[in-house]
Amino acid sequence: MSLRIASLASGSKGNATLVLSDSTAILVDAGVCFTRIRKELSRFGLTPSSLDGVVVTHEHSDHIAALPILGRYAPVYAHPLTARAIAERQGEVKGYREQDYYESGFIVGDIEVIPFRIPHDAAYPLGYTFRLSSGQQVSVATDIGRPTVGVLNNIKDSEVVLLEANHDVEMLKKGSYPERLKRRILGDGGHLSNDMTAVFAEHLVGSAVRTLILGHLSQNNNLPELALGTVGDRLRRRGCTDIALSVASQDAAGEVFEVK
């Protein structure tokens, strides 16, 4: 048995991540247009109707843009407070499957879905770990205002983690965003900077993590080489050579990472 994860799109303009087992396909977020999602799924021999579930992290538009259409084809899983917030933005959440005890986890196909809280300015923002009964697991954790022990504990046993590295602090401060937006991004309910992601990465040294996919990069306030350099330098200073780094793109699907 194996578990695979691939970013289909990642960034401030839209996010979608595919998690696959041998028999189950789960999409994490649907923040780009339906046409783009359908195109990327076809690379894996999938269609929207062959998805076993769409799992939503939170209700911001860069995570739910295609949900009104995608919900016609596949079941949608979201925390009840998130589902309510989505309904206020988009109307009834088509395909919504309510879970009585959402935070305790649930099963989609042969994949256990384990939600965990993340600090972000949304109704009930979550990251997710996906685990097979044979032990393979991967995690998705973006839109994180600050590093927390809770997030760390929920991702440290995954071999592959998609982790936010949203902005370079100096680029953000010197950039053209309004001051109010800058404060939001830098705040505890905002997004992880490269430096904070590097702190996260340092605390993952010695854990099960073997690949960090740096995701949700701002196209205005970050560069892939800056994110890779900041996190990579921190790991090298710790003498860590067994965590590989990759960057997820906004405009193209990324590499497929497999856990066997």
Secondary structure, DSSP 8 states (H G I E B T S, - for coil): --EEEEEEE-STT--EEEEE-SS-EEEE---S-HHHHHHHHHTTT--GGG-SEEE-S--SHHHHTTHHHHTTTS-EE--HHHHHHHHHHHSS-TTB---TTGGG-EEETTEEEEEEE---SSSS-EEEEEEETTS-EEEEE-S-SS--HHHHHHHTT-SEEEEE--B-HHHHHHSSS-HHHHHHHHSTTS--BHHHHHHHHHHTTTSS--EEEEE---TTT--HHHHHHHHHHHHHHTT--S-EEEE--SSS----EEE-
